[in-house]
């Protein structure tokens, strides 16, 4: 259980400090500790593929949210830019765009990790 308390991003922490491979992410480590996954190569590839799918869905969701808020904002922003509803819609657009960029960044990292895992098969 001590493994779950060692931060994987701690400077100098690698496979020796944590006892696990250095490319293991905290959610995957937690799932392993809870018995929901194993750390064999096939399970790690499957975990990464599922994470890619989840992040693609998350990114699409926030993209739709931002698009919907922009559409709602449309004319309202021109007529009543200082009104509270327009300000709330602007805030919703910014928030959705931020969440979308975070999901896209996570997706890029996860896809890269998956490519490395799949490259180890060859």
N, CA, C and O of each residue as an XYZ file, in Angstrom:
488
protein
N       0.802     -1.199      0.000
C       0.000      0.000      0.000
C       0.845      1.263      0.000
O       0.361      2.334     -0.366
N       2.089      1.148      0.403
C       2.960      2.312      0.424
C       3.114      2.921     -0.962
O       3.298      4.133     -1.079
N       3.044      2.118     -2.004
C       3.182      2.613     -3.366
C       2.174      3.700     -3.696
O       2.482      4.615     -4.459
N       0.982      3.617     -3.137
C      -0.048      4.587     -3.461
C       0.233      5.953     -2.858
O      -0.423      6.931     -3.218
N       1.197      6.039     -1.948
C       1.488      7.315     -1.306
C       2.739      7.988     -1.853
O       3.074      9.096     -1.435
N       3.428      7.342     -2.771
C       4.623      7.926     -3.373
C       4.210      8.605     -4.666
O       3.764      7.932     -5.595
N       4.349      9.933     -4.752
C       3.958     10.612     -5.992
C       4.875     10.203     -7.144
O       6.099     10.225     -7.016
N       4.271      9.832     -8.261
C       5.049      9.376     -9.399
C       5.797     10.508    -10.077
O       6.772     10.265    -10.788
N       5.352     11.748     -9.867
C       6.023     12.861    -10.518
C       7.060     13.509     -9.601
O       7.560     14.594     -9.900
N       7.382     12.855     -8.496
C       8.376     13.375     -7.576
C       9.742     13.344     -8.254
O      10.106     12.337     -8.862
N      10.512     14.446     -8.154
C      11.838     14.463     -8.787
C      12.687     13.297     -8.310
O      12.812     13.057     -7.109
N      13.252     12.596     -9.231
C      14.087     11.457     -8.898
C      13.317     10.168     -8.717
O      13.918      9.100     -8.605
N      12.001     10.247     -8.686
C      11.201      9.037     -8.523
C      11.088      8.347     -9.863
O      10.652      8.950    -10.844
N      11.462      7.139     -9.909
C      11.353      6.344    -11.125
C      10.982      4.945    -10.734
O      10.352      4.734     -9.698
N      11.355      3.994    -11.533
C      10.966      2.625    -11.229
C      11.611      2.138     -9.930
O      11.029      1.304     -9.236
N      12.803      2.641     -9.586
C      13.447      2.218     -8.360
C      12.733      2.782     -7.129
O      12.536      2.071     -6.144
N      12.347      4.058     -7.186
C      11.717      4.701     -6.029
C      10.297      4.205     -5.800
O       9.874      4.091     -4.650
N       9.561      3.911     -6.839
C       8.163      3.525     -6.679
C       7.948      2.022     -6.768
O       6.929      1.516     -6.300
N       8.869      1.319     -7.348
C       8.701     -0.113     -7.510
C       7.863     -0.490     -8.711
O       7.572     -1.669     -8.910
N       7.469      0.479     -9.514
C       6.692      0.225    -10.723
C       7.336      0.964    -11.887
O       8.206      1.809    -11.677
N       6.925      0.660    -13.096
C       7.506      1.326    -14.249
C       7.212      2.816    -14.202
O       6.179      3.232    -13.677
N       8.109      3.617    -14.746
C       7.978      5.065    -14.635
C       6.863      5.647    -15.481
O       6.463      6.787    -15.246
N       6.340      4.910    -16.462
C       5.263      5.440    -17.303
C       3.878      5.038    -16.793
O       2.889      5.179    -17.512
N       3.803      4.548    -15.578
C       2.529      4.177    -14.966
C       1.901      5.426    -14.356
O       2.529      6.118    -13.554
N       0.672      5.705    -14.737
C      -0.003      6.899    -14.233
C      -0.746      6.592    -12.934
O      -1.091      5.444    -12.653
N      -0.984      7.636    -12.156
C      -1.617      7.480    -10.844
C      -2.980      6.758    -10.902
O      -3.213      5.870    -10.082
N      -3.893      7.103    -11.838
C      -5.177      6.382    -11.863
C      -5.015      4.883    -12.157
O      -5.746      4.054    -11.614
N      -4.057      4.551    -13.015
C      -3.816      3.137    -13.323
C      -3.211      2.430    -12.109
O      -3.568      1.290    -11.812
N      -2.305      3.100    -11.414
C      -1.724      2.537    -10.199
C      -2.809      2.304     -9.151
O      -2.844      1.254     -8.510
N      -3.693      3.285     -8.979
C      -4.782      3.143     -8.008
C      -5.691      1.960     -8.383
O      -6.089      1.180     -7.519
N      -6.012      1.838     -9.673
C      -6.856      0.721    -10.122
C      -6.170     -0.616     -9.849
O      -6.827     -1.589     -9.479
N      -4.859     -0.665    -10.028
C      -4.120     -1.891     -9.744
C      -4.161     -2.206     -8.258
O      -4.372     -3.354     -7.868
N      -3.958     -1.174     -7.415
C      -3.989     -1.377     -5.967
C      -5.364     -1.839     -5.492
O      -5.475     -2.594     -4.525
N      -6.400     -1.383     -6.173
C      -7.764     -1.771     -5.810
C      -8.194     -3.076     -6.469
O      -9.322     -3.527     -6.270
N      -7.310     -3.682     -7.250
C      -7.601     -4.959     -7.881
C      -8.487     -4.869     -9.111
O      -9.059     -5.873     -9.534
N      -8.610     -3.675     -9.694
C      -9.459     -3.497    -10.872
C      -8.705     -3.712    -12.175
O      -9.328     -3.765    -13.236
N      -7.387     -3.839    -12.128
C      -6.593     -4.076    -13.329
C      -5.309     -4.797    -12.938
O      -4.985     -4.924    -11.757
N      -4.603     -5.254    -13.928
C      -3.285     -5.842    -13.707
C      -2.271     -4.962    -14.429
O      -2.639     -4.046    -15.165
N      -1.006     -5.248    -14.214
C       0.028     -4.422    -14.823
C       0.763     -5.135    -15.955
O       1.847     -4.714    -16.358
N       0.170     -6.217    -16.467
C       0.791     -6.863    -17.618
C       0.601     -5.979    -18.853
O      -0.234     -5.073    -18.863
N       1.379     -6.255    -19.874
C       1.390     -5.389    -21.059
C       0.008     -5.276    -21.715
O      -0.415     -4.177    -22.072
N      -0.684     -6.380    -21.873
C      -2.003     -6.357    -22.528
C      -3.003     -5.513    -21.738
O      -3.789     -4.769    -22.324
N      -2.973     -5.626    -20.421
C      -3.887     -4.835    -19.583
C      -3.537     -3.353    -19.660
O      -4.432     -2.509    -19.664
N      -2.263     -3.030    -19.720
C      -1.843     -1.630    -19.804
C      -2.243     -1.023    -21.141
O      -2.658      0.134    -21.197
N      -2.120     -1.799    -22.227
C      -2.561     -1.321    -23.545
C      -4.068     -1.100    -23.526
O      -4.552     -0.080    -24.015
N      -4.808     -2.047    -22.965
C      -6.266     -1.910    -22.862
C      -6.659     -0.699    -22.036
O      -7.594      0.019    -22.393
N      -5.957     -0.463    -20.938
C      -6.226      0.704    -20.090
C      -6.014      1.987    -20.892
O      -6.843      2.896    -20.843
N      -4.913      2.062    -21.625
C      -4.606      3.266    -22.410
C      -5.644      3.475    -23.511
O      -6.054      4.609    -23.760
N      -6.077      2.397    -24.176
C      -7.100      2.516    -25.224
C      -8.412      3.039    -24.644
O      -9.056      3.903    -25.238
N      -8.807      2.514    -23.483
C     -10.040      2.993    -22.837
C      -9.919      4.459    -22.436
O     -10.882      5.219    -22.544
N      -8.738      4.854    -21.974
C      -8.535      6.244    -21.591
C      -8.604      7.167    -22.807
O      -9.132      8.275    -22.710
N      -8.079      6.724    -23.950
C      -8.180      7.509    -25.185
C      -9.648      7.723    -25.543
O     -10.050      8.835    -25.887
N     -10.441      6.671    -25.464
C     -11.867      6.773    -25.793
C     -12.569      7.736    -24.836
O     -13.348      8.584    -25.270
N     -12.295      7.607    -23.529
C     -12.915      8.504    -22.542
C     -12.545      9.961    -22.790
O     -13.394     10.846    -22.687
N     -11.285     10.211    -23.113
C     -10.843     11.589    -23.345
C     -11.393     12.149    -24.654
O     -11.672     13.345    -24.742
N     -11.552     11.309    -25.664
C     -12.177     11.772    -26.910
C     -13.620     12.198    -26.646
O     -14.071     13.229    -27.145
N     -14.333     11.406    -25.866
C     -15.722     11.740    -25.514
C     -15.761     13.025    -24.695
O     -16.600     13.892    -24.941
N     -14.869     13.151    -23.736
C     -14.821     14.350    -22.894
C     -14.531     15.596    -23.722
O     -15.170     16.631    -23.532
N     -13.576     15.505    -24.635
C     -13.227     16.638    -25.491
C     -14.411     17.044    -26.363
O     -14.710     18.230    -26.501
N     -15.082     16.057    -26.946
C     -16.246     16.329    -27.793
C     -17.364     16.976    -26.977
O     -18.029     17.895    -27.455
N     -17.572     16.507    -25.766
C     -18.601     17.077    -24.897
C     -18.344     18.567    -24.663
O     -19.249     19.387    -24.823
N     -17.121     18.914    -24.287
C     -16.818     20.321    -24.001
C     -16.815     21.169    -25.272
O     -17.137     22.356    -25.226
N     -16.456     20.571    -26.392
C     -16.543     21.293    -27.661
C     -18.004     21.624    -27.967
O     -18.314     22.734    -28.400
N     -18.894     20.667    -27.744
C     -20.329     20.906    -27.936
C     -20.857     21.958    -26.961
O     -21.671     22.804    -27.332
N     -20.391     21.900    -25.717
C     -20.819     22.883    -24.719
C     -20.401     24.297    -25.127
O     -21.190     25.237    -25.031
N     -19.166     24.438    -25.579
C     -18.679     25.755    -26.002
C     -19.446     26.238    -27.230
O     -19.806     27.412    -27.317
N     -19.697     25.336    -28.176
C     -20.453     25.704    -29.373
C     -21.871     26.131    -29.044
O     -22.380     27.097    -29.612
N     -22.509     25.417    -28.132
C     -23.860     25.772    -27.711
C     -23.903     27.123    -27.020
O     -24.811     27.921    -27.252
N     -22.923     27.373    -26.175
C     -22.877     28.665    -25.477
C     -22.615     29.797    -26.466
O     -23.197     30.876    -26.347
N     -21.734     29.553    -27.448
C     -21.483     30.579    -28.470
C     -22.748     30.881    -29.264
O     -23.036     32.039    -29.566
N     -23.503     29.835    -29.602
C     -24.742     30.023    -30.358
C     -25.756     30.810    -29.531
O     -26.418     31.711    -30.046
N     -25.876     30.465    -28.244
C     -26.793     31.189    -27.359
C     -26.365     32.642    -27.197
O     -27.193     33.542    -27.054
N     -25.070     32.844    -27.222
C     -24.529     34.185    -27.017
C     -24.834     35.102    -28.187
O     -25.225     36.254    -27.998
N     -24.653     34.588    -29.396
C     -24.913     35.298    -30.641
C     -25.367     36.735    -30.544
O     -24.569     37.629    -30.260
N     -26.644     36.959    -30.778
C     -27.214     38.301    -30.798
C     -27.251     38.934    -29.415
O     -27.151     40.153    -29.281
N     -27.395     38.109    -28.395
C     -27.447     38.633    -27.033
C     -26.188     39.438    -26.715
O     -26.266     40.473    -26.053
N     -25.055     38.980    -27.172
C     -23.796     39.679    -26.912
C     -23.770     41.039    -27.601
O     -23.207     41.997    -27.071
N     -24.374     41.120    -28.772
C     -24.398     42.391    -29.495
C     -25.334     43.393    -28.834
O     -25.023     44.581    -28.752
N     -26.481     42.912    -28.363
C     -27.477     43.813    -27.761
C     -27.170     44.147    -26.324
O     -27.283     45.300    -25.907
N     -26.781     43.136    -25.562
C     -26.651     43.320    -24.115
C     -25.340     42.737    -23.607
O     -25.345     41.832    -22.773
N     -24.226     43.245    -24.099
C     -22.924     42.689    -23.743
C     -22.641     42.778    -22.238
O     -21.940     41.928    -21.688
N     -23.176     43.791    -21.582
C     -22.916     43.964    -20.153
C     -23.948     43.279    -19.268
O     -23.794     43.267    -18.046
N     -24.984     42.714    -19.850
C     -26.039     42.068    -19.069
C     -25.513     40.769    -18.456
O     -24.638     40.113    -19.020
N     -26.048     40.418    -17.317
C     -25.618     39.214    -16.605
C     -25.740     37.941    -17.448
O     -24.809     37.135    -17.435
N     -26.847     37.714    -18.188
C     -26.917     36.497    -19.007
C     -25.784     36.419    -20.034
O     -25.235     35.342    -20.265
N     -25.433     37.539    -20.644
C     -24.345     37.539    -21.628
C     -23.014     37.251    -20.937
O     -22.187     36.514    -21.475
N     -22.802     37.814    -19.770
C     -21.562     37.568    -19.035
C     -21.451     36.103    -18.619
O     -20.373     35.511    -18.674
N     -22.576     35.529    -18.203
C     -22.573     34.109    -17.824
C     -22.284     33.214    -19.018
O     -21.579     32.213    -18.890
N     -22.825     33.569    -20.176
C     -22.549     32.779    -21.378
C     -21.080     32.904    -21.788
O     -20.463     31.920    -22.195
N     -20.521     34.114    -21.682
C     -19.088     34.290    -21.962
C     -18.256     33.408    -21.033
O     -17.294     32.767    -21.456
N     -18.641     33.390    -19.773
C     -17.934     32.570    -18.789
C     -18.072     31.083    -19.131
O     -17.107     30.328    -19.003
N     -19.250     30.662    -19.559
C     -19.473     29.264    -19.937
C     -18.622     28.887    -21.142
O     -18.077     27.785    -21.199
N     -18.505     29.809    -22.114
C     -17.668     29.549    -23.294
C     -16.211     29.388    -22.853
O     -15.545     28.433    -23.254
N     -15.715     30.315    -22.032
C     -14.318     30.243    -21.579
C     -14.058     28.963    -20.796
O     -13.044     28.295    -20.998
N     -14.968     28.633    -19.913
C     -14.818     27.424    -19.100
C     -14.811     26.169    -19.973
O     -13.976     25.285    -19.784
N     -15.731     26.093    -20.919
C     -15.800     24.932    -21.812
C     -14.559     24.835    -22.687
O     -14.046     23.741    -22.922
N     -14.075     25.973    -23.169
C     -12.861     25.960    -23.993
C     -11.653     25.513    -23.178
O     -10.795     24.788    -23.681
N     -11.585     25.943    -21.924
C     -10.484     25.514    -21.051
C     -10.549     24.005    -20.814
O      -9.546     23.306    -20.957
N     -11.725     23.511    -20.454
C     -11.885     22.075    -20.221
C     -11.580     21.273    -21.472
O     -10.980     20.201    -21.396
N     -11.995     21.795    -22.638
C     -11.726     21.114    -23.900
C     -10.217     21.064    -24.158
O      -9.702     20.031    -24.587
N      -9.510     22.151    -23.905
C      -8.066     22.154    -24.142
C      -7.362     21.200    -23.174
O      -6.389     20.548    -23.552
N      -7.844     21.112    -21.930
C      -7.276     20.167    -20.974
C      -7.514     18.723    -21.422
O      -6.621     17.882    -21.324
N      -8.721     18.444    -21.912
C      -9.026     17.098    -22.407
C      -8.186     16.780    -23.635
O      -7.702     15.657    -23.775
N      -8.004     17.749    -24.526
C      -7.181     17.532    -25.719
C      -5.724     17.281    -25.348
O      -5.060     16.443    -25.958
N      -5.229     18.002    -24.355
C      -3.860     17.801    -23.896
C      -3.704     16.409    -23.280
O      -2.743     15.696    -23.569
N      -4.648     16.038    -22.440
C      -4.628     14.698    -21.852
C      -4.723     13.624    -22.920
O      -4.066     12.587    -22.830
N      -5.540     13.874    -23.926
C      -5.694     12.928    -25.028
C      -4.381     12.774    -25.784
O      -3.991     11.656    -26.123
N      -3.696     13.879    -26.052
C      -2.421     13.815    -26.768
C      -1.389     13.013    -25.978
O      -0.678     12.184    -26.547
N      -1.307     13.258    -24.664
C      -0.373     12.503    -23.832
C      -0.732     11.019    -23.800
O       0.149     10.162    -23.869
N      -2.009     10.721    -23.697
C      -2.450      9.332    -23.628
C      -2.210      8.614    -24.948
O      -1.794      7.455    -24.959
N      -2.471      9.294    -26.061
C      -2.199      8.685    -27.367
C      -0.705      8.406    -27.534
O      -0.315      7.378    -28.086
N       0.116      9.325    -27.055
C       1.569      9.119    -27.136
C       1.979      7.921    -26.280
O       2.796      7.100    -26.696
N       1.403      7.831    -25.086
C       1.689      6.703    -24.193
C       1.251      5.389    -24.822
O       1.965      4.389    -24.748
N       0.077      5.394    -25.441
C      -0.426      4.195    -26.107
C       0.494      3.798    -27.249
O       0.782      2.614    -27.424
N       0.959      4.765    -28.026
C       1.888      4.463    -29.126
C       3.173      3.822    -28.600
O       3.694      2.881    -29.199
N       3.682      4.340    -27.473
C       4.895      3.739    -26.883
C       4.624      2.326    -26.407
O       5.454      1.437    -26.593
N       3.457      2.109    -25.788
C       3.117      0.759    -25.325
C       2.973     -0.201    -26.507
O       3.444     -1.337    -26.457
N       2.315      0.270    -27.570
C       2.150     -0.566    -28.753
C       3.486     -0.802    -29.460
O       3.710     -1.860    -30.048
N       4.374      0.202    -29.394
C       5.709      0.059    -29.978
C       6.534     -0.995    -29.265
O       7.420     -1.603    -29.866
N       6.253     -1.218    -27.991
C       6.964     -2.241    -27.231
C       6.588     -3.639    -27.695
O       7.317     -4.595    -27.431
N       5.446     -3.771    -28.391
C       5.014     -5.062    -28.931
C       5.899     -5.495    -30.084
O       6.057     -6.687    -30.347
N       6.467     -4.528    -30.762
C       7.212     -4.834    -31.990
C       8.622     -5.218    -31.715
O       9.377     -5.505    -32.644
